[in-house]
């Protein structure tokens, strides 16, 4: 009988070496602890960084039904290799390497109940349960699992541990044992279960379907549950597939927003790879978006809209998504929905992100007939309590539909002035919180606005503002200098019933204007060099009369223009996209982005720092209009 001191190894003490000291006796506990430390390090690596399963090129511990009653075969997966270690089946179970040398029947195991008294004696000696007969395991589905443990072997059991020349014992050994067991259900044993033993490792091998009055286990009754083909791949694989280094990939950098499998399947269906559709802030009350979305310099994506979520009175709300923690969404326990306004009606928000971490958000205050434009400047978390700044509040005049642009220290607030039916602007120096136009708002153009009053603006690389707005007999575009208040390159594009203008300023200094005519056709025209090019109809209303609505566009890093729109009868709209190739100048094929039975309309898009496209839109799929979003993957 081996006399061994109690184990002293405790992983929570975080000892990693045993160091000998001069003049100190060497005891078995120290040597054993050194062995236990080394084993724990290796097991921890295999368990946490490799995982359970069968290694690549092996098929050990496959469970196979052979048609025998209440029995099945445990296959070794021997492949006939010359090396003995390659002629055995292997399995990693919680960091323990388990080997099976030959095929074996479930009932042929030494611990199986069919072995009678010998199985009970062996189970008692090893302090483990006997293996139950399959007929005693109840249930239509049973779990077959691998039970792994280690036990002490002494010279009493194995005479080879006695030194023949000396006739004395050598050190005792630990031996790894395994048994394949079965239990009711699909869960592995856990603490408190009768078949659970401490210091045992359990891992699933198969599920076996059982039929009443039929003891046979057929091949089709077995569903393999093993994890398979474990292999540590070469580091070059990540670089080759994803174009990023293994170190960056492990930090979560350079990872695609969607799995490559989902991306490939989307392309095969003629779609763009994307994340699932998701509400910005799910609500059973109406939400109305107004292209009020912006990416902050500090890595946040802010969304704003208005809705009746505050006692039936329309108010402005904002929510923020951290681009470093996208999984948390726009609204959560640590980042709740923010209500910007209170009291009377507030609608039609638009905003920009300021360099210092503040937001400047403008909105309409009051009902039509007494509407004014108001704004706030503050960090997101302080917007609710921040005092309002009047932008335009002319008595007896409706001032509505604010739109904000940022050029350096100046934020320009555009809005519609009902008395003149013209677009006006007012410039605000956000660094010292003073009005550049101290005397009040200034008229942008002499052209009267169309009934729909569509307006959009975009800032070019030279901090000039390209504006496009619907007028009574078409669409007007111009470039506005916020430093001087002077406009140039003004041009009118005749179109009956034109509306939904959208302006895109490119990195090369071009400007694109998109709009929809009263027939539901989508027009596009580009300012290039020193003048406007010829306009083109790029998307037609379909033959069923489904009109194009609400175009928007973004430019990708390669200079390609992604054009989005909704099309369909009112109440049945879906979103579509196509890309203009910057080299050929041609527009690619149309891809559909949504297919829900409800209305998906009014898209708006942003390009994130990782070059993914974020698309926001209004959807009534839940019965009431809500703001939805998803990410489109256009490059890996």
N, C-alpha and C positions, 0 to 999 in steps of 0.2 A: 504494500500500500504506500502510495506516494505521500510524503509529508511536505506540504507546500504552505508557505505563509499566505495570509489573506492578501488579495489583490489590493494594491495601493493606487492604481491608476484611476484618475477622475478627470475626464476631458474638460470639465468646467474650471479646473484649476489652471488650464492652459499651459501645462508643462510640455516642452517639446524635445528635451534632451535629458539624459542622465549623465552626470559628470563625476568621474571617480576623484576621490580626494586622498592625499597621502595620509597614512596612519589611521585610516578609517576602514573597518572590516567590510568586505563585500558580502552582501546577504542576498538570498534568492529573490526577495521582494524587489530590490533595486534592478536586478537583471531582468526580472519579469516585467517590471514597469517600462523598462526601455523597449522591450519587445512590443508591449501593448501600445506605446506611443507610436512606434513605427507603423504598426498595423492600423491604428486609428487614422493616421495621416493618409495612408493609401486608401482605406475604405471610404473616408470622407471625400477624397477626390473622385473615386469611382461613383459614389452615390450621388453627389451633388453636381458633378460636372460631366459625367458620362450618362448615368441613369440605368434603370433596369432594362433587361432585354437580352436578346440573342445577338452576338456579334456578327458583323458582315462575313459572309462565306460559311455560316454555320446554321444548323437547323435543329439544335438540341431542344429536347423537352417538348416536341410537338405531340399533341394529344390526337390520336386517330381512332375513330370508331371502326371496329372490324366486324360488326354484326354479332358478336358474342354476347350472351346474356350477362348483364350487370358487370361488364368489364370493358376495358379499352386498352390501347397500347400506348406506352410512353416511348416515343421514338428518340433515338440518340442522334440521328442525323449524320451518321458516319459517312464520309465521302470517299473513303478508300485511299487517303493520302498516306505516304510512306512514313511520315513523322508520327509517332504514337500520339502526341498531343493534338494532332490534326485529325485523329481518328475517333475523337470523342465529341459528344455534344456539350455545349457550354451555355451558361446563363448567368448573367449578373443580377443578383437579388440584393438590393440595398447595399451595394458595394462588395458583396461576397461572390467570388467566382465559384460556381457550382458545376460539377462535371458528371456526365452520364456516359458510361463506356459501351453500353449495349442496349438494344431495345428491351423493354421489360413490360409485362402486363401489370395493370393496376393491382390485381389480386396476388401477384407474385412477390410483392414487396414483403420484406421480413417482418414489418410491423402490421401487416394486414390482418384483419380479424379472422380470416380463413386459416391462419397459421395456428390458431388455438392458443394453447398454454405457452408455447414458445414466444408468440407475439406479445402476450401479456407480460411475460417475464422480461423480455427485452425492453418493452415500454417502461416497466417499473425501474429497470436498471438505468435507463437513459433519462428517466423522469419526463417522458413525453406521452401523449395519448396514442392509443392504437389507431390504425387507419380503419375507418368504418366501411362496411359493405355498402355498395351503391344502393341496394334495395332498402337500406335503412335510412338513406338520405331522402327526406321528403321534398316534394315540390315539383312543379312542371319544369323548372330550370334549376340546375345546380351549378355551383362554381367549382371547378377543378383548379387547385392552386398548389404552388410549390412552397414547402415549409423547410427552412434552412436554419441550422443551429450548429454549435460547436460543443464538443465534449472532451473531457480529459481521458487520455489513454495512458495506462501505466504498464510496467513490465508484467504485472499479473495477467493482463489481457494479451499483451504482445511480447513474447519472450525475446524478440529481436532487439528490444530495448535494453537487454543485459549484455554487457561487454563479455564476449566469450572467453577472452584470454584472462580476464580478472575475476569473472564471476560476480561482478557488482552491477548494480543498476546504473543506467545513465539517466539523463533528465527525462521527465515525463513529456508527453506531447499533447497538443490539442488537435483534434480531428474534426473536419467539417462533414456533417451528415445532412442528408436531405430525405424528404418523403413527399410524395404527391398525394394530396388529400382531396376530399370532396365535402362540400357543405351546402346546405339549403340557401337559395337566393343567389345574389350576385356580389355580395360584399365580402371582403377579407375579414378574418378574425380581428377583433379589437379587444382592448382591455375590458374585462368583465365577462367575456364570452367563455363558455366551458372549454372550447378548443384553442384558446389563446394561451401562449406561454411567453413569459418575459425573455428577452435576449434572443428571440427567434425572429427571423426575417420571412415575410410572406409576400408573394407576388403572384398575380393571376396567370393561369395558363390557358384556360378554355372555359366556355359555357357549354353545358350539355343539356339538350332538351330531352325530357323524359315523358313517356306516354303511359297512360293507365293500361294495365294488363298487357304490357309489352316490354319485357326486360332487355331487349336487344339495344345495343348502342351502335347505330349505323354511322357511316362517315358523314352523312348530311345532318346528323344530330349535333355535330360538334362545330362550335364557332371559336376560332382561334383568338385568344386574348393576349398573346405575347407581344411585347414590343420587339421589333426585329431590325436587323441590319445596322446595329450600333457600329459607328465608325467615326473617329475624329478626322474631319476632312482637312485637306491642306489649306493653309491661309490664303493661297492664291484664288481659291474658289470664290470667296467674298469679293475680291477685287475684280475677278473676271465677270461675275454676274451682276454686281451692283455698283461697281466703279468706285468703291470707297475702301479705306483700309480696314483690316480687322479691328484695330484699336478704336477707330472712330465708330465702327459698327457696334462694338460691345458697349460703347457709351450711348448708343441709341441715335447716333448721328448718321445721316445718309441712308436711313431705312426707308423703304417705299411705304407710302401711306396705306396701301392695300397689298395683299399677298400677290405674288407673281402669278399664282394659279388663277385667282379671281380676275387679275388684269388680262391674262391671255384669254380666259373665257369671255370676258366682255368684248374684246376685240373680235373674237370669232363670231359673236352675235351681232357685230356691226355697231357696237356701242363704245363709249369711252370708259376706261376704268375709273371707278369712283368709289367713295365711301357710301354707306347707306344714307338715304334721306333721313333727316332728323329735324325736329322742331327746335328753334332757338330757345323758346320757353313755352312749353305745352300749356294751352289754356282752352277752356270751353267758351271763352268770349272772343269777340272779333279783335284781330290785330291787323293794322294797316302799315305797310312799309313804304318808305319814300326814298330809297337809295341812300339811306343814312348808315353807311358802314365804312369803317376805316381801320387801317392797320397802324398801331402806335409804334413810335420809335423804340420803345422798351419791350417789344415782342408780344403785345396784346392785340386782339382783334375785337373791336367794339361794334356792337349792333344797336341800332335805335329804331323805334317804331312808336305808334300811338295806338291806344285801345281803351276799351271800357272796363278795365280791370280794377277800377277804383270807384265803386259805388255807382256805376252806370254813367259816369262823366268821363269823357275822353281825356286821357292824360298821356304824357310822353314818358317812355321807359328806355332804359339802356341796360345792356348786359355785356359782359366781357369774357372772352375766351383767351386763356393763356396758351400761346402757340407752343410753349415748351411742355404743356400738359393737356393736350387736346382731348384726351379721354374723359376729362372732367366736365367737358361741355361748357356752354355759356352760363348756365345757372346751376348752382349747387350749394351745399351747406356752407362752404368756405367762401363762396362768391355769389351771394344772393342777387336777385333781380333788383335793380335800382329804379325807383320812381322819381323822375326829374321834377315834375310839376305837380301842383295840387290846386284845389279851389275850382275856378271856372274851367271852361273848355280850353285844351291845348292840343294842337295837332300838327301834322306835317313837319316833323323834325328833319334837320340836316346838320351835319357836324364835320369838323376837322380835328385832327390830333395835333397839338402844339408840341414844339421840341422839348419843353420842360416837363412833360408828363401830364399837362392839363388837356382838357377837351374844351372846344368852343362849339356849343350847340345852339342853333337858332330854330325857332318854331313859331307857328301862328298862335296867338292868344285871342280868345274870344270867338263868338259865333259870327257867321257872315252877316254883314250889316254894321258890325262894330269891331272888325278884326284888325289886329295890329301884329307887328313882328317884334319878337323879344328874343333875347339870348342870355346864355350863362357861360362863364369861363371859370373852370375849376377842375381839380382832379376828379375822376369818376366818382369816388366814394363821397365827395363833398358836394356834388351837383345839387342834390335835393335841398340842402340847407343854404345854398349860395343865392344871394340876391339877384334878381333879374335885371338885365340891362336893356332899356328900350332901344330898338333899332329904328322903327318907323311907327308912329302912333298919331296919324293925322285925323283930326276929328271929322266924322262923317264920311270917311274914306276907308274902304277895305284894302288892307295891305297884307298880302298872303304869299304862300308858296316860296318860302325862303330857300336859298341855295348858297352854300358857303364854300369859298375857295381860299387856299393859303399860299401866299407868295412871300417867303422870308418873314419879315416882321409884321406884314399886313395881311389881315383876313378881310376879304371882300364879301359882303352879304348882298346877294341879288334877291329881288322880290318883285311881285306884280303889284302895280298901283292901279286900283280900279277906276279912279276918277279920270285918268288919262288913258287907261287901257294900254299902258306901256310898262316895259321892264325898267326898274330903277336899281341903283346900287348904293351902298354906303361902305366906306372902308374904315377898318378898326385896327389900330396899332396895338397888338396884343402884349407887347413887351412892357409898355407903360400904361396900358389900358386907357387910351385916349382915341378920340375919333379923328381920323384924317379929314373927313368931311364934317367938320364941326357944325356947319350951318344946316346939315340935314342931308337927305338922300338926293342923288343926282340921276337924271334920266339917262339910260343906256343908249336908247335908239328912238328915232322918231316913228318907227314902224309900229303900227298897232298889233297887239297880240291877238292870236286866233282864239276862238271860243274855248278850245281845250287848254290853252295857256301852257303848252308844253315847253320846258326849258331844260337845258343842260349845259355844263361848262367843264372844261378840263385845262389844267395848267401844263404848259410846255417846258422844255428844259431851260429856256431863257426867262422863266417866271412871267411869261405873258399868258393871258387867259383867253382861250378859244371858247366862244359862246355860240350856241345854236338854239333858236327858239322858233316856234310856229307863229306865223303871221296870217293875216286874213286870206292871202292868196298863195301861200307856199311856206317856205322855210328860209329864215335869214341866218347867216353866219358872219362872224367877225372876230378879229383878234383885239383884245382889250389890254392896254398897258396900265396896270394898277398903280404904277409910280406917277404917271402923268394924267391918267384919266382919259387918254386919247385912244381911239379905235382905228384900225386899218383893216385892209383886205375884206371889206364888207361886201357881201354878195347875197342876192336873193335867188332862190331856186323855186320857180313856179311849180305849184302842185295843189290841185283842188283838195281841200279837206286834209291837208298834211298835219301830222301830229306825231307825238312820241319821239322828238329829236334826241339824239345821243351823240356827244362829242368825245372823240378819243385823240389825245395828243401823244405822238410817238417820241421815242428817244432820239430819233434822227431829225426832229423838228417838223415832221409832217403833221397834218391834222386830218382826221376822218370825221365826216358828218353822216349819220344814218338817220333815216326817218321813214315813216309809213304814210302812204297816200290813202285816200278814201276808199280805194278798191282793195285795200289790204295787202298791197305789194311793198316790199322793203327796198328802199333806195340807199345807195352809198355814193359818196363823192369824196375825193381826197384833195387837200391843198398840198402841193408839192413844189418846192423851189420858191417861186415867186407868185404863183397863181393857182386857181382852182382848176382841176381837171374836169373832164366830162363826167357827168353823173351816170350811174347805171342802176338798173333794177337787178338786184342780186338774189332776191327770193320772191317768188310769186305766190299769191293766194292760191290754194289748191282748187281743183275742179269742182269740189263740193261747196265752194264759197267760204271755206275756213280762212279767215284773214290773219295776217301777221300782226302781232302786237308787241309793243315794248322792247325794241331792240337794245342791246348793250354790247360792249366789246372791251377786250383787253389785249395788250401786246405781250407776247412771250419773249424770253431772252434771245431767241433767234430772229426776232423781228417779225414773226408771224402774227397775224391779227385773228383772234378768235371772236367770232360774231355769234351772239346768242339772241334768241327771240322765243316768244310763245306763239303758237298757232292752233287754231281750232275754234269751233263755235263757242260763244260765251257759255261758260259752265262746263266746257269739255276741253279746255286748252291743255296742251303739253309743251314742254320745253325742247328746243332744238339748238344745234350748234354746227358751225362749219368754220374751217380755217383757211385763211389766205396765205399762200406760199410767198415768202418775201423775195424769192429768186424769180419764179415764173410769173408772179402776179396773179395767178389763177386761184379761184376758190375751190376747195376740196369738196368731198361729198358731205351731205347732210347726215348728222347723227342725232338720234332721239335720246333725250336725257331722262324724261319721266313718262310713265305710262299709266298713271292712276286714273280711275274713272272720274274723280273730281277735277275742278279747275286748278291748273298749275300755271301761274301767270306772273308777269312783271319781274323778270329776272334782273339781277344785278351781280356783277362779278368783280373780284379783286385778285391780284397776283400776290402770293405770299413770298417771304424771303427764300423758301425752299423751292420756288417756282411752281408750286401747285396752284391751281385755280380754285378759289372759293366762290361758289355760286349761291346766292340767296334768292328766294322767290316767295310769293304768296300762294298757299295751297289751301283748298277747302275740302281736302280728303277726309277730315274729321267732322265735317258738318258746318264749321265756322272757319272764316279765314284765319290762318296762322302763318307765321313766318318760318320757313324751312331753309335748310342749308345742306350742302355736302361739298366734298373736295373732289375735283377732277384731276386725274394723274395724266399729264401729257408728256412727261419725260421721267426716266429713272436714273 
